[in-house]
Amino acid sequence: KLNVEDARQGTAAATKYKVFKLPTILYMKSDGSVVHTSGYMPPNEFATDMREAINVHKNFPVWEAKYKKSPQDSANTRILAKTMLKAGRLIEAEQIADTLAKYAPNDSILAEFYNALGRNYAMDGDVDKGKTLFKKALAKAKAPIDRAEANFFMGICAMTKRDKAGATTYLKNAVAVPGVPPALKQKAQEILDMLAKS
């Protein structure tokens, strides 16, 4: 247990492990590598999350060896990509997602992966990398939520680059997606209204 606000205890660890919200729970191996991350959750969900972390720790070497031997095994590749993403190992997660795209280009999970990766990179401050991943998500998106999220976050990326026209276009695209979740639509519309006034 570290107090990330105490410079003597946890500030360096918070930076190293990219802790952006509190509480953050890192499940780590003895070598210091993260195998699973999570945050606050009710006790029953926390128990389930702990079991998942133990499962990941136990099965990760098997999934990784299987991936190296048979990268075209989309079921295993999907599990490994999710595991890497959950552990915050973004470079490996993207490489594995790209492998999944190569062998299973129509896999419905790809847009979700690319959106999640894009959010992680953007939150880390690499907006350009986030934007690249959101574009990949848009190219693979079939579900309304995936299209809407990719457009929404492309709009946010454009805002960070002070590209009002680009932000407006992407946010309007997010709002226009049929079946867009109401909360996402409302948030995009609020930002559009703010942009119109600026």
C-alpha contacts under 8 A as a table, 3 or more apart, distances in Angstrom:
res1	aa1	res2	aa2	distance
2	L	9	Q	5.98
2	L	10	G	5.37
3	N	6	D	5.53
3	N	9	Q	5.97
3	N	10	G	5.31
3	N	11	T	7.86
4	V	7	A	7.24
4	V	9	Q	6.56
4	V	10	G	3.88
4	V	11	T	4.81
4	V	12	A	7.93
4	V	13	A	7.26
4	V	14	A	5.87
5	E	9	Q	7.90
5	E	10	G	6.48
5	E	11	T	6.04
6	D	9	Q	5.30
6	D	10	G	5.80
6	D	11	T	6.27
7	A	10	G	6.00
7	A	11	T	5.05
7	A	12	A	7.42
8	R	11	T	7.33
9	Q	12	A	7.82
9	Q	13	A	7.97
10	G	13	A	5.01
10	G	14	A	5.92
11	T	14	A	5.11
11	T	15	T	6.33
12	A	15	T	5.15
12	A	16	K	6.05
13	A	16	K	4.95
13	A	17	Y	5.95
14	A	17	Y	5.39
14	A	18	K	5.65
14	A	19	V	4.83
14	A	20	F	7.73
15	T	18	K	5.04
15	T	19	V	6.50
16	K	19	V	8.00
18	K	124	D	7.60
19	V	22	L	7.60
19	V	24	T	6.60
21	K	24	T	6.32
21	K	39	G	7.84
22	L	39	G	7.00
22	L	40	Y	7.70
23	P	39	G	5.46
23	P	40	Y	5.85
24	T	37	T	7.11
24	T	38	S	5.88
24	T	39	G	4.44
24	T	40	Y	7.03
25	I	37	T	5.59
25	I	38	S	5.13
25	I	39	G	5.50
25	I	40	Y	7.94
26	L	34	V	6.45
26	L	35	V	7.76
26	L	36	H	6.12
26	L	37	T	4.64
26	L	38	S	6.70
27	Y	34	V	5.83
27	Y	35	V	5.76
27	Y	36	H	5.09
27	Y	37	T	6.06
27	Y	53	A	6.79
28	M	31	D	7.77
28	M	32	G	5.73
28	M	33	S	5.50
28	M	34	V	4.39
28	M	35	V	5.59
28	M	36	H	7.17
29	K	32	G	5.46
29	K	33	S	5.56
29	K	34	V	6.51
29	K	35	V	6.98
29	K	57	H	7.92
30	S	33	S	7.48
34	V	37	T	7.38
34	V	87	A	5.55
34	V	88	G	7.58
35	V	53	A	7.17
35	V	56	V	7.00
35	V	57	H	6.53
35	V	83	T	7.47
35	V	84	M	7.63
35	V	86	K	7.67
35	V	87	A	4.91
36	H	53	A	5.80
36	H	56	V	7.61
36	H	83	T	7.29
36	H	86	K	5.58
36	H	87	A	4.33
36	H	88	G	7.82
37	T	86	K	6.01
37	T	87	A	5.59
37	T	88	G	7.54
38	S	49	D	7.76
40	Y	46	F	7.87
41	M	45	E	5.97
41	M	46	F	5.68
42	P	45	E	5.46
42	P	46	F	6.04
43	P	46	F	4.92
43	P	47	A	6.18
44	N	47	A	5.21
44	N	48	T	6.43
45	E	48	T	5.04
45	E	49	D	6.08
46	F	49	D	4.90
46	F	50	M	6.12
47	A	50	M	5.11
47	A	51	R	6.33
48	T	51	R	5.13
48	T	52	E	6.24
49	D	52	E	4.96
49	D	53	A	6.22
50	M	53	A	5.02
50	M	54	I	6.27
51	R	54	I	5.10
51	R	55	N	6.12
52	E	55	N	4.95
52	E	56	V	6.11
53	A	56	V	5.05
53	A	57	H	6.16
54	I	57	H	5.07
54	I	58	K	6.11
55	N	58	K	5.12
55	N	59	N	5.93
56	V	59	N	5.21
56	V	60	F	5.36
56	V	83	T	7.25
57	H	60	F	5.62
58	K	61	P	7.38
59	N	62	V	5.29
59	N	63	W	6.26
60	F	63	W	5.11
60	F	64	E	6.02
60	F	80	L	7.63
61	P	64	E	5.11
61	P	65	A	6.07
62	V	65	A	5.23
62	V	66	K	6.07
63	W	66	K	5.10
63	W	67	Y	6.05
63	W	76	N	6.36
63	W	77	T	7.92
63	W	79	I	7.68
63	W	80	L	6.27
64	E	67	Y	5.05
64	E	68	K	6.27
64	E	80	L	6.93
65	A	68	K	5.16
65	A	69	K	6.24
66	K	69	K	5.08
66	K	70	S	5.80
66	K	71	P	7.50
66	K	76	N	7.34
67	Y	70	S	5.11
67	Y	71	P	4.67
67	Y	72	Q	7.88
67	Y	73	D	7.24
67	Y	76	N	6.70
67	Y	77	T	6.15
67	Y	80	L	7.82
68	K	71	P	5.97
70	S	73	D	5.66
71	P	74	S	7.29
71	P	77	T	6.50
71	P	99	T	6.92
71	P	100	L	7.70
71	P	103	Y	7.89
72	Q	77	T	7.51
72	Q	99	T	7.69
72	Q	100	L	7.16
72	Q	103	Y	5.36
72	Q	104	A	7.68
73	D	76	N	5.64
73	D	77	T	6.08
74	S	77	T	4.86
74	S	78	R	5.87
74	S	100	L	6.15
74	S	103	Y	7.26
74	S	104	A	6.62
75	A	78	R	5.25
75	A	79	I	6.49
76	N	79	I	5.12
76	N	80	L	6.21
77	T	80	L	5.12
77	T	81	A	6.07
77	T	96	I	6.67
77	T	97	A	7.69
77	T	99	T	7.86
77	T	100	L	6.33
78	R	81	A	5.19
78	R	82	K	6.22
78	R	97	A	7.49
78	R	100	L	7.12
78	R	109	I	7.98
79	I	82	K	5.24
79	I	83	T	6.15
80	L	83	T	4.98
80	L	84	M	6.15
80	L	93	A	7.77
80	L	96	I	7.42
81	A	84	M	5.20
81	A	85	L	6.13
81	A	92	E	7.72
81	A	93	A	4.88
81	A	94	E	7.53
81	A	96	I	5.54
81	A	97	A	5.99
82	K	85	L	5.09
82	K	86	K	6.01
82	K	93	A	7.26
82	K	113	F	7.73
83	T	86	K	5.12
83	T	87	A	6.15
83	T	93	A	7.92
84	M	87	A	5.08
84	M	88	G	6.25
84	M	89	R	5.04
84	M	90	L	6.77
84	M	92	E	6.49
84	M	93	A	4.99
85	L	88	G	5.06
85	L	89	R	5.70
85	L	90	L	5.83
85	L	93	A	5.37
85	L	117	L	7.25
86	K	89	R	7.59
89	R	92	E	5.75
89	R	93	A	6.09
90	L	93	A	4.89
90	L	94	E	6.02
90	L	117	L	6.68
90	L	120	N	7.81
90	L	121	Y	7.92
91	I	94	E	5.27
91	I	95	Q	6.30
92	E	95	Q	5.07
92	E	96	I	6.13
93	A	96	I	5.21
93	A	97	A	6.06
93	A	117	L	7.87
94	E	97	A	4.96
94	E	98	D	6.04
94	E	114	Y	7.66
94	E	117	L	7.16
95	Q	98	D	5.08
95	Q	99	T	6.29
96	I	99	T	4.94
96	I	100	L	6.24
97	A	100	L	4.94
97	A	101	A	6.19
97	A	110	L	6.86
97	A	113	F	7.06
97	A	114	Y	7.75
98	D	101	A	4.90
98	D	102	K	6.22
99	T	102	K	4.98
99	T	103	Y	6.37
100	L	103	Y	5.31
100	L	104	A	5.45
100	L	105	P	6.95
100	L	107	D	7.80
100	L	110	L	7.76
101	A	104	A	5.21
101	A	105	P	4.29
101	A	106	N	7.36
101	A	107	D	7.31
101	A	110	L	6.96
102	K	105	P	5.70
104	A	107	D	5.48
106	N	110	L	7.91
106	N	140	K	7.31
107	D	110	L	5.93
108	S	111	A	6.85
108	S	112	E	7.89
108	S	140	K	7.76
108	S	141	A	7.55
108	S	142	K	7.11
109	I	112	E	5.32
109	I	113	F	6.27
110	L	113	F	5.07
110	L	114	Y	6.14
110	L	137	A	6.94
110	L	140	K	6.40
110	L	141	A	7.65
111	A	114	Y	5.14
111	A	115	N	6.03
111	A	136	K	7.18
111	A	137	A	4.11
111	A	138	L	6.83
111	A	139	A	7.79
111	A	140	K	5.22
111	A	141	A	5.00
111	A	142	K	7.88
111	A	146	D	6.02
112	E	115	N	5.17
112	E	116	A	6.14
112	E	137	A	6.97
112	E	141	A	7.93
112	E	146	D	6.13
113	F	116	A	5.15
113	F	117	L	6.07
113	F	137	A	7.67
114	Y	117	L	5.03
114	Y	118	G	5.95
114	Y	133	L	5.32
114	Y	134	F	6.22
114	Y	136	K	6.35
114	Y	137	A	5.03
115	N	118	G	5.02
115	N	119	R	6.19
115	N	133	L	6.60
115	N	134	F	5.50
115	N	137	A	5.71
115	N	146	D	7.38
115	N	149	E	7.15
115	N	150	A	6.09
116	A	119	R	5.17
116	A	120	N	6.31
117	L	120	N	5.12
117	L	121	Y	6.25
117	L	130	G	7.17
117	L	133	L	6.75
118	G	121	Y	5.22
118	G	122	A	6.02
118	G	129	K	6.94
118	G	130	G	3.87
118	G	131	K	6.56
118	G	132	T	7.52
118	G	133	L	4.97
118	G	134	F	5.68
119	R	122	A	5.11
119	R	123	M	5.98
119	R	130	G	6.26
119	R	153	F	7.56
120	N	123	M	5.15
120	N	124	D	6.21
120	N	130	G	7.47
121	Y	124	D	4.98
121	Y	125	G	6.44
121	Y	126	D	5.24
121	Y	127	V	6.65
121	Y	129	K	6.33
121	Y	130	G	5.13
122	A	125	G	5.04
122	A	126	D	4.99
122	A	127	V	4.48
122	A	128	D	7.67
122	A	129	K	7.20
122	A	130	G	4.92
122	A	131	K	7.83
122	A	157	C	7.57
123	M	126	D	7.29
123	M	127	V	7.83
126	D	129	K	5.50
126	D	130	G	6.30
127	V	130	G	4.88
127	V	131	K	6.05
127	V	157	C	5.96
127	V	160	T	7.80
128	D	131	K	5.05
128	D	132	T	6.32
128	D	157	C	7.76
129	K	132	T	5.09
129	K	133	L	6.37
130	G	133	L	5.18
130	G	134	F	6.17
130	G	157	C	7.67
131	K	134	F	5.01
131	K	135	K	6.21
131	K	153	F	7.86
131	K	154	M	5.92
131	K	157	C	6.48
132	T	135	K	5.18
132	T	136	K	6.48
133	L	136	K	4.94
133	L	137	A	6.21
134	F	137	A	4.83
134	F	138	L	6.18
134	F	150	A	5.10
134	F	151	N	7.58
134	F	153	F	7.16
134	F	154	M	6.39
135	K	138	L	5.03
135	K	139	A	6.27
135	K	150	A	7.18
135	K	154	M	7.86
136	K	139	A	5.09
136	K	140	K	6.38
137	A	140	K	5.19
137	A	141	A	5.70
137	A	146	D	7.18
137	A	147	R	7.47
137	A	150	A	6.16
138	L	141	A	5.10
138	L	146	D	7.43
138	L	147	R	5.74
138	L	150	A	5.84
138	L	151	N	7.44
141	A	144	P	7.66
141	A	146	D	5.48
141	A	147	R	5.43
142	K	146	D	7.00
142	K	147	R	7.03
143	A	146	D	5.40
143	A	147	R	6.53
144	P	147	R	5.20
144	P	148	A	5.93
144	P	177	V	6.29
144	P	178	P	6.56
144	P	179	G	5.84
144	P	180	V	5.73
145	I	148	A	5.11
145	I	149	E	5.93
145	I	179	G	7.60
145	I	180	V	5.81
145	I	181	P	6.66
146	D	149	E	5.21
146	D	150	A	6.08
147	R	150	A	5.27
147	R	151	N	6.22
147	R	174	A	7.17
147	R	177	V	7.13
148	A	151	N	5.27
148	A	152	F	5.98
148	A	173	N	7.36
148	A	174	A	4.38
148	A	175	V	7.17
148	A	177	V	6.00
148	A	180	V	6.10
148	A	184	L	7.79
149	E	152	F	4.94
149	E	153	F	6.05
149	E	174	A	6.95
149	E	184	L	7.74
150	A	153	F	5.37
150	A	154	M	6.03
150	A	174	A	7.84
151	N	154	M	5.02
151	N	155	G	6.16
151	N	170	Y	4.97
151	N	171	L	6.19
151	N	173	N	6.22
151	N	174	A	5.09
152	F	155	G	5.10
152	F	156	I	6.43
152	F	170	Y	6.22
152	F	171	L	5.27
152	F	173	N	7.88
152	F	174	A	5.42
152	F	188	A	6.63
153	F	156	I	4.81
153	F	157	C	6.09
154	M	157	C	5.01
154	M	158	A	6.15
154	M	167	A	7.15
154	M	170	Y	6.17
154	M	171	L	7.91
155	G	158	A	5.04
155	G	159	M	6.24
155	G	166	G	6.64
155	G	167	A	3.96
155	G	168	T	6.72
155	G	169	T	7.36
155	G	170	Y	4.81
155	G	171	L	5.33
156	I	159	M	5.00
156	I	160	T	6.44
156	I	167	A	6.45
157	C	160	T	5.20
157	C	161	K	6.55
157	C	167	A	7.52
158	A	161	K	5.10
158	A	162	R	6.29
158	A	163	D	5.02
158	A	164	K	6.94
158	A	166	G	5.77
158	A	167	A	4.89
159	M	162	R	4.83
159	M	163	D	5.48
159	M	164	K	6.10
159	M	166	G	7.84
159	M	167	A	5.56
160	T	163	D	7.49
163	D	166	G	5.38
163	D	167	A	6.09
164	K	167	A	5.07
164	K	168	T	6.02
164	K	195	L	7.16
165	A	168	T	5.15
165	A	169	T	6.22
166	G	169	T	5.14
166	G	170	Y	6.25
167	A	170	Y	5.35
167	A	171	L	6.00
168	T	171	L	5.22
168	T	172	K	5.99
168	T	192	L	6.29
168	T	195	L	7.40
169	T	172	K	5.23
169	T	173	N	6.20
170	Y	173	N	4.95
170	Y	174	A	6.24
171	L	174	A	4.95
171	L	175	V	6.30
171	L	188	A	5.67
171	L	189	Q	7.49
171	L	191	I	7.94
171	L	192	L	6.77
172	K	175	V	5.11
172	K	176	A	6.12
172	K	188	A	7.63
172	K	189	Q	7.82
172	K	192	L	7.55
173	N	176	A	5.06
173	N	177	V	6.41
174	A	177	V	5.56
174	A	180	V	7.44
174	A	185	K	6.97
174	A	188	A	7.03
175	V	180	V	6.94
175	V	184	L	7.95
175	V	185	K	5.09
175	V	188	A	6.46
175	V	189	Q	6.89
176	A	180	V	7.72
177	V	180	V	5.49
180	V	184	L	6.97
180	V	185	K	6.27
181	P	184	L	5.48
181	P	185	K	6.21
182	P	185	K	5.00
182	P	186	Q	6.01
183	A	186	Q	5.12
183	A	187	K	6.19
184	L	187	K	5.14
184	L	188	A	6.11
185	K	188	A	5.19
185	K	189	Q	6.09
186	Q	189	Q	5.08
186	Q	190	E	6.13
187	K	190	E	5.09
187	K	191	I	6.35
188	A	191	I	5.22
188	A	192	L	6.17
189	Q	192	L	4.91
189	Q	193	D	6.10
190	E	193	D	5.12
190	E	194	M	6.25
191	I	194	M	4.95
191	I	195	L	6.11
192	L	195	L	5.03
192	L	196	A	6.13
193	D	196	A	5.10
193	D	197	K	6.48
194	M	197	K	5.27
194	M	198	S	6.45
195	L	198	S	5.15
